[in-house]
Amino acid sequence: MDKVLGPLFLLLPIMLPVAGGALIIFLGFKDDRKRNIYSECVVILTSILVWISLFAVRREPVTLYSFAQGFAIELWIDGCAALFSGMVSVMWPLVMLYAFKYMENEERKNQFFAFYVMTYGVTLGVAFSENMTTLYVFYEMLSLVTIPLVIHYQDHDSLFAGRKYAAYTIGGAALAFFAVLLTTVFGQSGDFIYGGSMQAGGLSSAMLQLTFIFGFFGFGVKAAVFPLYDWLPTASVAPTPVTALLHAVAVVNSGVFAIARMSWYVFDPGDLSGSTAQHLTAAVSAFTLVFAAVMAVKERHFKKRLAWSTVSNLSYMLFGIVLLAAFAYGGPAAVNPATSTDFFGPKYAGTNYGIIMLALGLSSVVFNMVSNAMVNISGGYTLTFIAGAASAGVSVIIYLVINMLTRKPAY
């Protein structure tokens, strides 16, 4: 299909749900059926616009507003943006259908669905960001539009969860801003270029690593990386459609998406591979995935167990990203052998990718088998930590082998 639409078209799927959601409050629906039909139509139309964008919009950036030299709001779509936006566009209409039934007997439904629909547009803004400045703006807008959803019940637990969520995300914003500022000033305006846009020699090695660490933990707040994870289990007091939004569709995946963008499209993986920054972030990711899995096993509250499971699975993705090996990032290594740093040589890139995914999957299977065997055992904390240790052992061995055999990734 010929790409006949300009990149300015990307503004439509972002603004439609934002304006459409705000209109819910303005219209003040009294009839649930009319509000549900209106909300679902807005969401479905937005998803249609997303898929039109995936196939018909030219792959070039468009500048919407420039704050100063290098700092600008720019949109574009590439493979990474297409993957994230496509996933969100499929899941959001389905989650909306569940929300209609769940919220049937709840109060303040106009407010709830207004922010629920607006969150869709802001998430697409994260996906279609062309540089660090744009990503940061939409990333923080995502915090603002989801706080009213977390505190929807307006009781003590909900308000406490909202304050904690706000405190964590605002603190993360401060850390991330440090990375955004330096990568924009010393990079090519913080543009997302596969392989890195940071200019060689722009920062010392120590400052480069410090910037990456600040960005990892700043954006990692939404990915619930240790020790910035506590907001996610606490937010389980929100309505279940909101926890689905936080845990699966938008917020936490935006955190992972931001770290992936920063690790592979802003920083040069070759500069970070084997560095203290890589070792630290990989160790934190590995610890988080095991720690959260252990907490999930011992947790008896079902929604909180799902929250802990989410924390663990997010760190599986972060662990793969900060390995800084092409086959750990995903598809390109299975499709294009020239991009992979592998065990058996470029000729067998598909095999290399399959082995690493099989090994990472094995660690989760080991944990799942042991933990399922002890679900009904009361006071089984010793077995829980044995399960965690078994899972950790597999992941740590994988990391050590990869670190030893792949010193510098090839592109």
N, C-alpha and C positions, 0 to 999 in steps of 0.2 A: 504494500500500500504506500503510495506516494505521500510524503510528509508535506502537506500543502498549507498547514496552519502555522502562523508565527508563534514564537514562544510567549507572547503576551496572552495567548489563549489560556495559559496555565493559571492566570488570575481568576478565571471563571469558576473552576471547581473549588478554589479557596474561598472566594467571596460569597458564592451562592449559599452554602450552609451557614456562614457567619451572619449574613443579612437575613436569611430565612429563619435562623434560630432567634435572632433579636425580634423578628416580626411576631413570633409566638407571644412574647410578652406584650407587645404593642396591641395585638388583636384581642388578647385576653379571652381565649377560647373557654366557653362554658361546657360545651359538649365534647366528651372524650373521643367519640368516634370521629368527629371533624378534625380535632387536633391530631389524632393518630394518623388519619389519612394524609393530612397536610405534611406532617413530619416525615412520614415514610416516602411521600412523593419527592420532597426536597432531597432526602438522602439518596434515593434511587437515581434521581436526575443527576446528582453530584457524581455518583459512581459511573454513570454513563459518560459524563464529561471527562472523568479520569481516564476511562478506556479509550475515548477518542483522543485524548492527549497522548496516550502511550503509543498509538499507531499513526497519528496524523500531525503531531507537532514537531517542527524541526528541532534538531538537537543543537541549539545555540542559546546563549544566555540573553536575557533582557533586563535592563536596568529600570527599576520602578522609581527609585529615589536615591540620591547620593547625599550622605551627611557631610562628608569631607573626603579628601583624597584617600582612596583605598577603602573607605567605609561606605558601603552602599547596599541597598536592598535589591537583590538580583535573583531571578528565577531561571531555572532550566530543568531539563529532564535528561537523565542518562540511565544506564542500566541499573545502578543502585537505587535511584529514585523510582524507577519503574517497578522494581521488585517490591519496595516498601509501600508505595501508593497503591499498587495493584492488590496487594494483600489486604490493606485497610479497606479498599473499596468493595471487596467481596464480603468481608466480615461485618462491616458496619450495618448494612440493611438487615442482616440476620439478628444482630444484637438488638437492634431497634424493635423488632417483632417481639422478642422476649421481654423487653422493657415495658411494652404496652400492657401486657398481661400482669407483669409483676407490680406495676405501679397503679393498678386498677383502683385500689382502695386507699391510696396514699393521698396526702395533702400536697399543696404547692406544685401541682403537676405542670402547670405552664412554665414555672421557673425551672423545673427539672429538665423538661424536654428542650427548652430554649438553650440551656448550656450544653446539654447532651448533643444537640445538633451542631452548635457552634464549635464544639471540640473537634468535630470531623474536619471542618475547614482549616482549623489551626494545625491539626496533624498533617494535613496535606501540604501546608506551608512549610513544615519541617522537611517533608519529603522532597519538595521541589526547590529547596534552598540551593543557591549556587555558590555561596561562600560562607565563611564563619560568621560574619555579621548577621546575615539573613537567618542562618540557623539559630543563632543566639536569640534574636528577636522573637521568632516563632516559638522557640523552646521555652522562653519565659512567658509568652502569651499562653502557652499550654498549661503552665502552672496556674495562671490567674483564672482561666475558664473552668478548671477542674476543682478548684477549692470550693465553690458553691455546691458542687455535686457531693463532695466528701461530707460537708456539714449539713446536708439536706434535712436530716431529721431534727436538727436544731436542739438536740438534748445534750447533756453534759459530755457523754462519750464522743458524740459527733463533733462538737465544738473543740474538744481536746484533740481529736484526730486531725481536724482542720488546722489547728494552730501548729501541731507538730509537722504536718505536711508542709505548711507555709514556711516554717523555720528551716526545715531541711532543704527545700527547694531554693529559698532565698540565699541560704549559705552556699549551696552548690553554685548558684548563679555568680556569687562573688569569686569563687575559685575559677569557674569557667571563663569569666570576663578577663582574667589575667592571661589565659591562653588565647582568647579571641584577639585581645589587643596586640600581643607580640606576634602572633601568626599573621595578622593583617599588616602590621608595620614592616616586618622582616620577611614576609612571604609575598607572593603575587596577589596582594589584597585578600589573602586568605582564601583564594579560589580553590575549588575542588578539582584537582588534576590527579588522575590515577598515577601513583608513584611519588606524589608529593609536590607541593608548590613552594615550599620553603627554600629561600635562596641559600646556596652554599656559602658558608662563612658569615652569614648574617648574624648568627648567634654563636656564642661559644658552646662547646659540647655540654658543659655543665648546665648552662642556661637553657639549652635546647631540651635536655632531659627534664629539667625542673618544669618547663612550660608544658611538656607532655604529661607529667604527673599531675599538675594542677588541672589540666583539661580532663584527664581521665577521671579524677575524683569529682570534679565539678559536674561534668555531664553524667558521671556514674551515680549521682544521687538518684536520678530517676530510674537507673538500672539497678538500684538497691544493692550496690556493692558494699562489702564490709569496710568500715564500720558505719556506713551511712544507709543502713537498710531498715531501721526500726519503724520508719513512717509507714512502710507497706503493710506489715501485719496489723498495725494500729488502724489503718484505713479500712480494715475489713468491717467496721461498724457501719459503713455506708451501705446504701441499697445494693443488692446483688448486681444489677446491671452496671452500677458504677464500678464495683470491684472487677467485673468482667472487663470494663473499659481500662481500668488501671493495670490489671494483671496480664491482659492478653492482646488487646487491640492497639492502644495508642501510647499511653504514657511511658510504660517501662520499655517498650520497643523503640520509642523515640530516643531513650537514653542509649540503648545499644547502637542504634543507627548513628547517633552523633559521634560516638566513640569510633565506630567503623570509619566514618567520614574523616575524622581527625587523624586516625592512625594510618590510613592508606591513601588519603587524598590531599592531606595538608603536610604531614611529616613524611620524610623519605624513610621507608622501612629499613633501608640500608644503613641509615645513620643511627637508628635505634636498636637494630638487631645486635644482641649480645651485650647491650648496655645495662647499667644499673636500673634505669627506668623500665626497661622491658622485664627484667627479672622481678622487680618489685610488683609491677602490675599483674604479671602472670601469677606470682605467688599469692597475691591478694585475691585474684579471681579463683584460683584453685581452692584456697581456703574457704572462700565464700560459698562455693558450690557444695563443699562437703559439710560445712557448718550448717547451712540452711537445710540441707537434706536431713541431717540429724535432728534439727529442730522440728522439721515436718513430721518425722516419725513419732516423736514424743508428744506432738500437739494433738489434743483431742477435739478442739473446736474445728469443725470442718472447713469453714471459710478461711480461718487462720492457717490451717494446714495447706490449703491451696496457695495462700500467700507465700508461705515458706517454700513450697515447691516452685513457685514462680521465681523467687530469689535465686534458688539453686540453678534452675534452668537458664536464667539470664546469664549467670556467670559461666555456664558452659559456652555460651556464645562469646562472651568477653574473653574467655581463655583462648578460644580459637583465633580471635582477632589479634590479640597481643602476642601470639606466637610469631607473627610477622613472617609467616611462610605462605607462599602463594596458595598452596593446596589447602591450608587451614582457612583461608578466606572463602573458598567455595568453588563454584562452577568453573571458572576459567582454567583451573588446572586439569579438570576432567575433559575439557574441550580443546584447549590449546596447550600442547606440551611445552611450547617455548616459554610459557609464563611460569612454569613450576620449578621450585627447588625441591628435589625429591630424593627418595631412597635408592631407586633403581635406575635413574637416568631419565632424560627427557622422553625417550622412546616409550616409556611405560607410565606416563603421567596419570592416565586413568586408573592404573593399578595403585599408584601412590596415593591418590585421592581416596580410593576405596579403602585402603588399609588404615589411613588415619581416621576416617569416619567410623570404621569398624572398631578401632581401638577406643575411641572416645565413647562410642555407644556401649562397648563392653563394660566400661567403668560404671555406667548408669545401670546396666543389667545386674552387675554384681551387687550393687547397693540395693536394687529393687528386690532381688531374690532373698537376700538376708533379712531385709526389713519386713517384707511380707510374711516371712516365717515367724516373726516375733510381734506382729501387730497386736495379738491378743494376750501377750505376756505382760502382766503388770510389773512395773518397776524394772523394765528391761533396759536400763540405761547402759549397762556394760555391753550388751549385745548391740545396742544402737551405735556405740562408738566403735565397736568392732566392724560393723557394717560400713561406717564412715571411713574407717582406716583402710578397709579393703578397696573401697571406691577411690580414695585418695591415692593409694599406692599405684593403681593403674594409671591415673592421670599424671602423677609425678614422674613415673617411669617414662611415659610418653614425652613429657616436656624435656626431660634430661636427654633422651635419645635425639629428639629433634634439635635441641640446642647444640648438641655435640656434632651432629651430622650436617646441619644447615647453618653455616655461619653467616652467610649473606644471601638474601633472596635474589633470584633472577627474575626478570620481568619479560 
